[in-house]
Amino acid sequence: MSDPARILIVDDEPNVCFILQRTLQNEKYLADTATNGREAMAKIGRATYDLILLDLQMQPIPGIQVLQAVHAKDPSTVVIILTGHSTVETAVEALRLGAFDYLMKPVSPDTILQRVREGLAHRSDERRRSHVLQQVDTLSETLLSLRTESERLQQSPASSRFLISGTLTIDLHRRSAALRGRPLDLTTTEFNILLCLVQQAPQEVSPSQLVNQAMAYDADHAQAAEIMKYHIHQLRRKIGDDPQHPHLIRTVRYRGYLWSHD
């Protein structure tokens, strides 16, 4: 039997905190409360929560800042916004920052419970999907390491060792890469994806091609797009490529990705 979900209620109205805490505890959840943003930040720093019910209008630390702190610590934490003061701009900003849902007060406890169940189910599905991807990644890395070692032993001594693109240098013998002289800490799959993109540049590479060439795994377009979305995000983060405005690994809509050296 799995452990009960840990939920933090953040609201500056004590009666709201009390009602929601009792409602959630009656459903066997572990419910904690915080009456302002500062208290919420302290509790988030000390503990890990599966889901947070968060009011936006708080002083001196607003809910949006708390939301950012939550996802900086653990992007998988589900955040449901509860607010009595809403604008289109704040709703869009909260959802852009990763909020799971945005509910206007007053809202019934039954509605909140339903959204809490859906949010926790979403978190469980995402964690399960991430675990499966990690297993696939580990298996692919093992297979590719064996294949790469076999190919390396068959290489001619005269084969070119280094692949250079702008300030990126790839050592094909050591299977390592450095950007602007800084070594990159890449997994086998991330290195293979980067190598594939650089070798194909300036042509874009489809997700299916990347999965096949970088992971030795065949997947249809939808599966490949989902797998590559995760790995490209991780690779961009490691090479310092802003995921919101990438300039090294660019997304070609409906077609794939391409390497554009700096």
C-alpha positions as a Markdown table, in Angstrom:
| # | Residue | x | y | z |
|---|---|---|---|---|
| 1 | Met | 0.0 | 0.0 | 0.0 |
| 2 | Ser | 1.5 | 3.4 | -1.0 |
| 3 | Asp | 2.1 | 6.1 | 1.5 |
| 4 | Pro | -0.6 | 8.8 | 1.7 |
| 5 | Ala | 0.0 | 11.9 | -0.4 |
| 6 | Arg | 1.5 | 15.0 | 1.4 |
| 7 | Ile | -0.4 | 18.2 | 0.7 |
| 8 | Leu | 0.4 | 21.8 | 1.7 |
| 9 | Ile | -2.4 | 24.3 | 1.9 |
| 10 | Val | -1.2 | 27.9 | 1.6 |
| 11 | Asp | -3.8 | 30.6 | 2.3 |
| 12 | Asp | -3.9 | 33.7 | 4.5 |
| 13 | Glu | -7.5 | 33.0 | 5.5 |
| 14 | Pro | -7.4 | 30.7 | 8.6 |
| 15 | Asn | -10.9 | 29.4 | 8.1 |
| 16 | Val | -10.0 | 28.3 | 4.5 |
| 17 | Cys | -6.9 | 26.5 | 5.8 |
| 18 | Phe | -8.9 | 24.8 | 8.6 |
| 19 | Ile | -11.8 | 23.6 | 6.3 |
| 20 | Leu | -9.4 | 22.3 | 3.6 |
| 21 | Gln | -7.1 | 20.6 | 6.1 |
| 22 | Arg | -10.0 | 18.8 | 7.7 |
| 23 | Thr | -11.5 | 17.9 | 4.3 |
| 24 | Leu | -8.2 | 16.4 | 3.1 |
| 25 | Gln | -7.5 | 14.6 | 6.4 |
| 26 | Asn | -10.9 | 13.0 | 6.2 |
| 27 | Glu | -9.7 | 11.5 | 2.8 |
| 28 | Lys | -6.6 | 10.2 | 4.6 |
| 29 | Tyr | -4.2 | 12.7 | 3.0 |
| 30 | Leu | -1.4 | 14.2 | 5.1 |
| 31 | Ala | -2.4 | 17.9 | 5.1 |
| 32 | Asp | -0.2 | 20.7 | 6.4 |
| 33 | Thr | -0.9 | 24.5 | 6.3 |
| 34 | Ala | 0.9 | 27.8 | 5.9 |
| 35 | Thr | -0.8 | 31.1 | 6.4 |
| 36 | Asn | 1.5 | 33.2 | 4.2 |
| 37 | Gly | 4.2 | 33.0 | 1.6 |
| 38 | Arg | 7.1 | 33.2 | 4.0 |
| 39 | Glu | 5.8 | 30.3 | 6.1 |
| 40 | Ala | 5.1 | 28.3 | 2.9 |
| 41 | Met | 8.7 | 28.9 | 1.6 |
| 42 | Ala | 10.1 | 27.7 | 4.9 |
| 43 | Lys | 8.0 | 24.5 | 4.9 |
| 44 | Ile | 8.8 | 23.8 | 1.2 |
| 45 | Gly | 12.5 | 24.1 | 2.1 |
| 46 | Arg | 12.2 | 21.5 | 4.9 |
| 47 | Ala | 9.9 | 19.0 | 3.3 |
| 48 | Thr | 8.7 | 17.6 | 0.0 |
| 49 | Tyr | 5.0 | 17.8 | -0.9 |
| 50 | Asp | 3.1 | 15.9 | -3.6 |
| 51 | Leu | 0.6 | 18.7 | -4.1 |
| 52 | Ile | 0.1 | 22.3 | -3.0 |
| 53 | Leu | -3.1 | 24.3 | -2.8 |
| 54 | Leu | -1.9 | 27.8 | -3.3 |
| 55 | Asp | -3.5 | 31.3 | -2.8 |
| 56 | Leu | -1.9 | 34.0 | -5.0 |
| 57 | Gln | -2.7 | 37.1 | -3.1 |
| 58 | Met | -0.4 | 37.0 | -0.1 |
| 59 | Gln | 2.0 | 39.4 | 1.5 |
| 60 | Pro | 5.0 | 39.9 | 1.8 |
| 61 | Ile | 5.7 | 36.9 | -0.6 |
| 62 | Pro | 3.1 | 36.5 | -3.3 |
| 63 | Gly | 1.9 | 33.1 | -4.5 |
| 64 | Ile | 3.6 | 33.4 | -7.9 |
| 65 | Gln | 7.0 | 33.5 | -6.1 |
| 66 | Val | 6.0 | 30.5 | -4.0 |
| 67 | Leu | 5.0 | 28.6 | -7.2 |
| 68 | Gln | 8.4 | 29.4 | -8.8 |
| 69 | Ala | 10.2 | 28.1 | -5.7 |
| 70 | Val | 8.2 | 24.9 | -5.6 |
| 71 | His | 9.0 | 24.0 | -9.2 |
| 72 | Ala | 12.6 | 25.0 | -8.8 |
| 73 | Lys | 12.9 | 22.4 | -6.1 |
| 74 | Asp | 10.8 | 19.7 | -7.7 |
| 75 | Pro | 9.1 | 20.3 | -11.1 |
| 76 | Ser | 6.9 | 17.2 | -10.5 |
| 77 | Thr | 5.0 | 18.8 | -7.6 |
| 78 | Val | 1.4 | 19.5 | -8.5 |
| 79 | Val | 0.2 | 23.1 | -7.8 |
| 80 | Ile | -3.4 | 24.0 | -7.8 |
| 81 | Ile | -4.1 | 27.8 | -7.6 |
| 82 | Leu | -7.0 | 28.9 | -5.4 |
| 83 | Thr | -7.7 | 32.6 | -5.5 |
| 84 | Gly | -10.4 | 35.1 | -5.0 |
| 85 | His | -8.7 | 37.8 | -7.1 |
| 86 | Ser | -8.2 | 36.7 | -10.7 |
| 87 | Thr | -7.2 | 38.3 | -14.0 |
| 88 | Val | -6.5 | 36.7 | -17.3 |
| 89 | Glu | -2.9 | 37.7 | -17.0 |
| 90 | Thr | -2.3 | 36.1 | -13.6 |
| 91 | Ala | -4.1 | 32.9 | -14.7 |
| 92 | Val | -1.9 | 32.7 | -17.8 |
| 93 | Glu | 1.2 | 33.4 | -15.8 |
| 94 | Ala | 0.4 | 30.8 | -13.2 |
| 95 | Leu | -0.3 | 28.1 | -15.9 |
| 96 | Arg | 2.9 | 29.1 | -17.8 |
| 97 | Leu | 4.9 | 28.6 | -14.7 |
| 98 | Gly | 3.5 | 25.1 | -14.4 |
| 99 | Ala | 0.4 | 25.3 | -12.2 |
| 100 | Phe | -1.8 | 22.2 | -12.8 |
| 101 | Asp | -5.1 | 24.1 | -12.4 |
| 102 | Tyr | -6.5 | 27.6 | -11.5 |
| 103 | Leu | -9.7 | 27.7 | -9.4 |
| 104 | Met | -11.7 | 30.8 | -8.4 |
| 105 | Lys | -13.0 | 31.2 | -4.9 |
| 106 | Pro | -15.5 | 30.4 | -3.6 |
| 107 | Val | -15.2 | 26.8 | -4.7 |
| 108 | Ser | -16.7 | 23.7 | -3.0 |
| 109 | Pro | -14.6 | 21.2 | -1.1 |
| 110 | Asp | -15.9 | 18.5 | -3.3 |
| 111 | Thr | -14.6 | 20.3 | -6.4 |
| 112 | Ile | -11.2 | 20.8 | -4.7 |
| 113 | Leu | -11.1 | 17.1 | -3.8 |
| 114 | Gln | -11.8 | 16.1 | -7.3 |
| 115 | Arg | -9.1 | 18.3 | -8.7 |
| 116 | Val | -6.7 | 17.0 | -6.0 |
| 117 | Arg | -7.3 | 13.4 | -7.0 |
| 118 | Glu | -6.8 | 14.3 | -10.7 |
| 119 | Gly | -3.6 | 16.2 | -9.9 |
| 120 | Leu | -2.2 | 13.4 | -7.9 |
| 121 | Ala | -3.1 | 10.9 | -10.6 |
| 122 | His | -1.3 | 13.1 | -13.1 |
| 123 | Arg | 1.8 | 13.2 | -10.9 |
| 124 | Ser | 1.7 | 9.4 | -10.6 |
| 125 | Asp | 1.4 | 9.0 | -14.4 |
| 126 | Glu | 4.3 | 11.4 | -15.0 |
| 127 | Arg | 6.6 | 9.7 | -12.5 |
| 128 | Arg | 5.7 | 6.3 | -14.0 |
| 129 | Arg | 6.5 | 7.6 | -17.5 |
| 130 | Ser | 9.8 | 9.1 | -16.3 |
| 131 | His | 10.8 | 5.8 | -14.7 |
| 132 | Val | 10.0 | 3.9 | -17.9 |
| 133 | Leu | 12.0 | 6.4 | -20.0 |
| 134 | Gln | 15.0 | 6.0 | -17.6 |
| 135 | Gln | 14.8 | 2.3 | -17.9 |
| 136 | Val | 14.7 | 2.5 | -21.7 |
| 137 | Asp | 17.6 | 5.0 | -21.6 |
| 138 | Thr | 19.7 | 2.7 | -19.4 |
| 139 | Leu | 19.1 | -0.2 | -21.7 |
| 140 | Ser | 19.9 | 1.9 | -24.8 |
| 141 | Glu | 23.1 | 3.2 | -23.2 |
| 142 | Thr | 24.3 | -0.3 | -22.5 |
| 143 | Leu | 23.5 | -1.5 | -26.0 |
| 144 | Leu | 25.1 | 1.5 | -27.6 |
| 145 | Ser | 28.2 | 1.3 | -25.4 |
| 146 | Leu | 28.7 | -2.3 | -26.7 |
| 147 | Arg | 28.1 | -1.3 | -30.3 |
| 148 | Thr | 30.3 | 1.8 | -30.0 |
| 149 | Glu | 33.2 | -0.1 | -28.5 |
| 150 | Ser | 32.9 | -2.7 | -31.3 |
| 151 | Glu | 33.0 | 0.1 | -33.9 |
| 152 | Arg | 35.9 | 1.8 | -32.2 |
| 153 | Leu | 38.0 | -1.3 | -32.4 |
| 154 | Gln | 37.3 | -1.6 | -36.1 |
| 155 | Gln | 38.2 | 2.1 | -36.8 |
| 156 | Ser | 41.3 | 2.8 | -38.9 |
| 157 | Pro | 44.1 | 4.6 | -36.9 |
| 158 | Ala | 43.9 | 7.4 | -39.5 |
| 159 | Ser | 40.3 | 8.1 | -38.7 |
| 160 | Ser | 39.6 | 11.7 | -37.6 |
| 161 | Arg | 39.4 | 12.0 | -33.9 |
| 162 | Phe | 37.8 | 15.4 | -33.3 |
| 163 | Leu | 34.6 | 16.9 | -34.6 |
| 164 | Ile | 34.5 | 20.7 | -34.3 |
| 165 | Ser | 31.4 | 23.0 | -34.7 |
| 166 | Gly | 31.9 | 26.6 | -33.6 |
| 167 | Thr | 33.1 | 26.5 | -30.0 |
| 168 | Leu | 32.0 | 22.9 | -29.6 |
| 169 | Thr | 34.6 | 20.1 | -29.8 |
| 170 | Ile | 33.7 | 16.4 | -29.8 |
| 171 | Asp | 36.3 | 13.8 | -29.1 |
| 172 | Leu | 35.1 | 10.7 | -31.0 |
| 173 | His | 37.7 | 8.4 | -29.4 |
| 174 | Arg | 37.0 | 9.4 | -25.8 |
| 175 | Arg | 33.3 | 10.1 | -26.5 |
| 176 | Ser | 33.5 | 13.4 | -24.7 |
| 177 | Ala | 32.5 | 17.0 | -25.6 |
| 178 | Ala | 33.5 | 20.4 | -24.5 |
| 179 | Leu | 31.8 | 23.8 | -25.2 |
| 180 | Arg | 33.9 | 26.9 | -25.1 |
| 181 | Gly | 36.6 | 24.8 | -23.5 |
| 182 | Arg | 34.3 | 23.6 | -20.7 |
| 183 | Pro | 33.8 | 19.8 | -20.5 |
| 184 | Leu | 30.2 | 18.8 | -20.7 |
| 185 | Asp | 28.8 | 16.2 | -18.3 |
| 186 | Leu | 26.7 | 14.1 | -20.7 |
| 187 | Thr | 25.0 | 10.7 | -20.4 |
| 188 | Thr | 25.7 | 8.3 | -23.2 |
| 189 | Thr | 22.3 | 9.1 | -24.8 |
| 190 | Glu | 22.8 | 12.8 | -24.5 |
| 191 | Phe | 26.3 | 12.5 | -26.2 |
| 192 | Asn | 24.8 | 10.5 | -29.0 |
| 193 | Ile | 22.0 | 12.9 | -29.6 |
| 194 | Leu | 24.5 | 15.8 | -29.7 |
| 195 | Leu | 26.8 | 13.9 | -32.0 |
| 196 | Cys | 23.9 | 13.1 | -34.4 |
| 197 | Leu | 22.7 | 16.7 | -34.5 |
| 198 | Val | 26.2 | 18.1 | -35.2 |
| 199 | Gln | 26.9 | 15.5 | -37.9 |
| 200 | Gln | 23.7 | 16.2 | -39.7 |
| 201 | Ala | 23.9 | 20.0 | -39.3 |
| 202 | Pro | 22.7 | 22.2 | -40.9 |
| 203 | Gln | 19.9 | 19.7 | -41.7 |
| 204 | Glu | 17.2 | 19.1 | -39.1 |
| 205 | Val | 16.9 | 15.6 | -37.6 |
| 206 | Ser | 13.5 | 14.1 | -36.8 |
| 207 | Pro | 12.7 | 12.6 | -33.4 |
| 208 | Ser | 12.4 | 9.2 | -34.9 |
| 209 | Gln | 15.9 | 9.4 | -36.5 |
| 210 | Leu | 17.3 | 10.6 | -33.2 |
| 211 | Val | 15.8 | 7.8 | -31.2 |
| 212 | Asn | 17.1 | 5.3 | -33.8 |
| 213 | Gln | 20.6 | 6.7 | -34.2 |
| 214 | Ala | 21.2 | 7.8 | -30.6 |
| 215 | Met | 19.4 | 5.1 | -28.7 |
| 216 | Ala | 19.3 | 2.1 | -31.0 |
| 217 | Tyr | 15.6 | 2.0 | -30.6 |
| 218 | Asp | 12.7 | 2.2 | -33.0 |
| 219 | Ala | 9.7 | 4.3 | -32.1 |
| 220 | Asp | 6.8 | 5.8 | -34.0 |
| 221 | His | 6.7 | 9.6 | -34.4 |
| 222 | Ala | 4.5 | 10.3 | -31.4 |
| 223 | Gln | 6.6 | 8.0 | -29.1 |
| 224 | Ala | 9.8 | 9.4 | -30.4 |
| 225 | Ala | 8.7 | 13.0 | -30.0 |
| 226 | Glu | 7.8 | 12.4 | -26.4 |
| 227 | Ile | 11.1 | 10.6 | -25.7 |
| 228 | Met | 13.2 | 13.3 | -27.4 |
| 229 | Lys | 11.4 | 16.1 | -25.7 |
| 230 | Tyr | 12.8 | 14.9 | -22.4 |
| 231 | His | 16.3 | 14.3 | -23.6 |
| 232 | Ile | 16.6 | 17.6 | -25.6 |
| 233 | His | 15.4 | 19.5 | -22.5 |
| 234 | Gln | 18.2 | 17.9 | -20.4 |
| 235 | Leu | 20.8 | 18.4 | -23.1 |
| 236 | Arg | 19.9 | 22.1 | -23.6 |
| 237 | Arg | 20.1 | 22.6 | -19.8 |
| 238 | Lys | 23.6 | 21.1 | -19.7 |
| 239 | Ile | 25.0 | 23.1 | -22.6 |
| 240 | Gly | 23.5 | 26.3 | -21.3 |
| 241 | Asp | 20.9 | 26.7 | -24.1 |
| 242 | Asp | 17.9 | 28.6 | -22.8 |
| 243 | Pro | 14.9 | 26.2 | -23.2 |
| 244 | Gln | 12.6 | 29.2 | -23.8 |
| 245 | His | 14.8 | 30.8 | -26.5 |
| 246 | Pro | 17.3 | 28.1 | -27.6 |
| 247 | His | 20.0 | 29.1 | -30.1 |
| 248 | Leu | 22.2 | 26.0 | -30.2 |
| 249 | Ile | 19.7 | 23.3 | -30.5 |
| 250 | Arg | 16.7 | 24.7 | -32.4 |
| 251 | Thr | 13.3 | 23.2 | -32.8 |
| 252 | Val | 12.0 | 23.0 | -36.3 |
| 253 | Arg | 8.2 | 22.8 | -36.0 |
| 254 | Tyr | 6.7 | 19.5 | -37.1 |
| 255 | Arg | 10.1 | 18.3 | -38.4 |
| 256 | Gly | 12.6 | 17.9 | -35.5 |
| 257 | Tyr | 15.7 | 19.6 | -34.2 |
| 258 | Leu | 18.9 | 21.1 | -35.7 |
| 259 | Trp | 22.3 | 22.1 | -34.4 |
| 260 | Ser | 23.2 | 25.7 | -34.9 |
| 261 | His | 26.7 | 26.4 | -33.6 |
| 262 | Asp | 27.4 | 29.7 | -31.8 |
